[in-house]
Amino acid sequence: MKVNGQHTRSIWVEPDGETVAVIDQTVLPHRFVTLRLTTLDDAAHAIRSMQVRGAPLIGATAAYGVALALRADASDEALERAYGTLIATRPTAINLKWALDEMTAAVRNRPRAERVAAAYRRAAEICDEDVAINQAIGRHGLKLIEAVAAKKLPGERVNVLTHCNAGWLATVDFGTATAPIYLAHDRGLPVHVWVDETRPRNQGASLTAWELGQHGVPHTVIPDNTGGHLMQHGLVDLAIVGTDRVTANGDVCNKIGTYLKALAAKDNGVPFYVALPSPTIDFTVADGLKDIPIEQRAAEEVTTITGVTADGRIETVRVVPEGSEVANYGFDVTPARLVTGLITERGVIAATREALAQAFAERATAAE
């Protein structure tokens, strides 16, 4: 995708062939800063602190984290230590575990002298696979936008509601929920995006809006609780969100607030789609409400807010009274019954156990 008109991925290897670079998402949209990761601890910190975030990008960063760890020590003990360190950084996104398992399989039975090269190679493949998957998601999701546009008057815009950031910043490139939007925009369709701010970290307001703006896609940032009102007044044609984990029966775990959007969409007859790469499917989990661990994050994310002052300084201020208790659940689960369809690299499928197992039979069988 584009940053200041230049194609940019969210993660890459520097010319030295060893250092991994990422975009520091904690300072967007006010500053564009890249970070250099040279150690396992650097990669773990980037994931834990949300300098990188989004399930696919977390997986890609963890993959390179293993490579960085093995560059320092290629032993079995170091591999196990890297796995344990990285798996503990974010408990909800299943792509993290998937990527670590892929990296372990790629290097475990190799001689130590070959492990570093094999690790970097597999991490690069994971990144390239993510890009190809997201491009396919874009092609399949485009058909949904085209179908809505075909029923509109010439030039009348298609309104898509998003939640959180499932754009290219959350992946390696193109994004999941945004991939169809970018493709529609590039093909000249009059698409417009309602961008949920997504409290408490404001990933919609700070990240989705920023990347849509960089690409020239018309969009409007809205408070989180506005979506239902827009749906009631016919101002949303379809909702497309991402996900951090989808269960074997189609339950969807995504950023907190997604469930409420799905309820509003159901009540107002608005199609509610979830865009996901297949590594986000967890065939070992059936009941999302019971079995998916929901990350609880620091109270400071709720009690404070960061922005730019009139004189250009970036400042953090407190918005909650001292002494008030805070609950900061990072995700919620949307039951499969509220999901119109899952936009995957293999097509738009129903959010059911049967459809998922049929579309991704090799992964469903491996999980048995």
N, C-alpha and C positions, 0 to 999 in steps of 0.2 A: 504494500500500500504506500501511500505518499506522506512524506513529511517535508514541508516547504518545497513541494513539487518533485522530490526525489524519492525513488522507490526505497523502502526501508522494511526490514524484518524486525521482529521484536527481540530476536536473539541471534547471534552470529559468532563465529570464531574470527579473531583478529588475524592480520597477516602473519604473525609469528607462528600460527598453527597450533597454539596452545591456550592462549588467553581467551576467555569467553566474555563477550560484551552483551549487555542488555540495556534497555531503556529504564530509567528510574521512574516508575509510575507514581511514586509518592509525591513528586514535585510538579507533575502535570496538573492543570494545563498552563501553569504560570511560567514554567521553565522546561526546556527540553535538555535533559542531562543523560548521558550514557555512563554506565558503570563497567568496570573491568573486574571480572571474577577470576581469581587465580588459585583459589584453594577450595576444599570441601566446605570449610566454614563460611567462605564468601557466598557460595551457592545456597547453603542452608539459611543464612541470614537474609539473603535476597528474597527467598520464598517466605520465610517466617514474618518478615517485616512488610511484606506485600509490595516490595520494590518490583517484583514480578508477581502477577496473580492471573487467575483464569486457569481452569483445569488443564487444558492442553499445554499452555506455557509453563505451568508448574511442572508437568511431566517432562517437558523438554529441558528445563533448567536442572531438574534432578538428574536427568541422563548425563548432562555435561558435568554435574557435580560429581558423579561417579568417576568420570574420566579424569577430572582434576584430582580426585583423591588417589587414583591409581598412579597418576604421574608422580606423586610424592612417595607412594608405597604400593607396589603391585601385589602384595601378599593377600592370601585368603582372609586374614584377620582384618586388613585394611578395607577389603571389599565389604565384609560384614559390618564393619564400623560405619562405613559410608552409607550402607543401606539403613542401618538403625538410626543414624543421625538425620537422614533426609526423610524417612517415613514418618518421623515424629513432628515434622514442621507444620503440616496442615492435615488434619484427620479426615476431612469430608470428601475432598476431590479424589476420585478413584484413579484418575489418570496418573497420579503420583505413584501409586503402588504398581500399576501396569508398567510404567516406564522403568521403575527400578527392577522389576522382574525381568523385563526385556534386557536390560543391561547386564544383570547377573547371568542370564542364559548365554549372552554373547561372549562373556569373558571367563566364566567359571572354569571350564575345562581346558583352557589354553595355557601354554607356558607363560611364565611371568614376563618374559621378554616381549611377548606379543600382545599383552593385555592392553597397554595404553593405546596403541594404534587401533586395536579392535574396539575399544571403548569409544574413542573419538569417531570412528567410522559408524558405529551403531547409533550414537547420539545424533550424528548428522542425518542418518537415514530416518530416525524418528521425526526430526524436524521436517524433512522433505515429504515424508508420508503425511504429516499433519497438513502441510500446504495443499497437497493433492486431494486429501479428504475434504478440506474446506472448499476447494474449488468445485468439487462434485456436489457438496451441500448447496453451494450457490446456484448451480445449474438446476437442481431439483426444486429448490425453493423459489427460483425465478418464475417457474410455471404457475405457482400460486399467486404471485403478484400480477403476472400477465393475465390470469383469469379474472382477477378483480378489475384490472384496468380495462378489459374488454367490455365490461358492463357499464363503464363510466362514459360521460360525454367527452368529446375530444378535448384534451388538455386538462381535464379534471384530475386532481391529484389522488393518488392512492396513499392512504394514511396508515402507517404501521406503528404500533406501540411496542417499545422495548422496555426491558427492565435490567438494571445493572449494566455491566459491560461484557458483551459477548462478541466484541469486535476483534480486529486484528491484534490489538494490544493484549487480548486474552489468549491468543493463539500464537502461532509462528508467523502467519500471514493470512489475510482475507477475513478471518473471523468465522464464527458459526452462524449466529443469528443475523449478523450484518452481511454475510456473503451474498445472499439473494438481493439485499438492498443495494449493495455496491454494483452488482451486475445489472440490476434494473436501471439504476441511475446511468451507468455507462452506456446502456442501450437506448437511452433517451426517454425512458418512461418517467412520467411526472410523479415520482415517489417522494413522500414527505414523512419524516420520522418524529413521533412524539417520544421524547427521551425522558424517562423517569430519572429524577435526580439520584435516587437510590441511597437514602440515608442508612447508616450513619457515615459511611466513608465517601459517599457522593461519587461512586464510580460512573454513574450515568452523566452527571453534570460535568465532571472533570475529565473523564476519559472518552466516553461515547461521543459526547458533543464535540470534543476536541478532534477526534479522528474523523467524524463526519464532516466537520468544517474543513479539515485539511484536504478532504477528497471532494469538497464542493457539494455535498448532499444536503438539500434543504431539511432543516430540523428545528424543533422547538423544545426547549427544556421545560419540564413541568414538575411541580411537587409530586411526591410519591402518591398522594391520595387523590390526584386529579383524574386518573385513568377511568374510574367508574363513571364520573360525570361526563367525560368525553364519549364514552360508549353509549350512555343513555341518550345522548343527543346526536348519535349517528356519525360521530367524528372519528371513529376508529374502524377501519376495514378489516384488519387482522392484527393479532399480536404474535410476535415472534421473539422468544427468549432463548437463552442458552441453558446449560445445566452443568452441575459438577458431578452428578451421578444419577443414572437411571437404573432402576431395579429390573429384575427379570420379568416382572409383570407390568412394567411401564410407568411406575411411580417416578416422579421427577423431583430431584433435590436441587434447588437453585437458591440464589441469593434471597434473603429474607424479604418478604413482600410479594414474592411471585405467586404464592397461593391465593392471596387476596385479589390479584389481577385475574387469575384464572376463574375465581368465583364470579367476579364482575362480568367477565367475558361470557361465561355460561348463562348468566341471568339476562344478558342483552343479546344473545345470539351472535356473538363475535367469535370467529374462529381463533383458537388458541393453539399455536404451534410451538414446538420445542425443537431447536436445531442442535444436533449433537454428532460428534465423531464416535465411531464404534468403540474406541477405548474407554469411553465414558460409561458404557453399559457394564453393570456389575451383575453377572448372571449368578453369583453366589448369594445374592440378597433378593428376597421376595417381597417383604413388607417394608416399605420405605420408612413408615412412621416408627416401627419398632426397631429396625436393624441398622439404620444409617446414623452414625455418630454426628451430632450437630455441634459444630465448633462454637464455643462461647469466647468472645474476644474481649479485649481490655475495655474497661469502663471509659477510658479517655476518648475512645472513638465516639462516644455518645455525648460526653460532658463538654467536649471542646470542638471547635471548628476552625479550620485554617483557610485564610484567603489573602487577597492582596489589598492593602490599604490605598487610600487616595494618592499617597505620595510614592507608591510602588513597592513598599515593603511587604514581605510575606510574614504575616503574624498569626499566631494561634490564640484564640480567646475562649473563655469558659462561658457556656450558655445554660448550664444546669446549676441550681443552688448547691452550695457546699453542704455535705451531709446527706444528700438524697442518694438512695441506693439505685443502682443501674443494672439492668439486664441487657446483655448485648449478644443475642443469638445471631449467628452469622448466616444461617440458612433456614429454609422451611421446605416441607415436602408437599407437592401438589399431587393428589391422587390421580391415577391414570384415567379415571372416568371424566376428568375435567379437561383432558388433553385431546384436541381435535386430531392431531397427527404428529409424528416424529419425523423431522427432516434429517435424513441420514445420507451418507455417501452412496447408499444403494437404493435411494428413493424415499418417497414419503410413505411411511407405514403407520399402521394403527398402533396405539400405545397398549398393546396386549402381549401376553406371554407368547402366544402362538405366532404373532407377526414378527416379534423380535427373534425368536428361535429359528424361524424360517429364513429371515433375512441374513442372520449371522449364525448359521448352523455350526460352523467350526468353533466359534467361541462358546456357544451354548453347550456343545458337547464336551469341550475341554473343562468346563466348570462343573460338570457332573461328578 
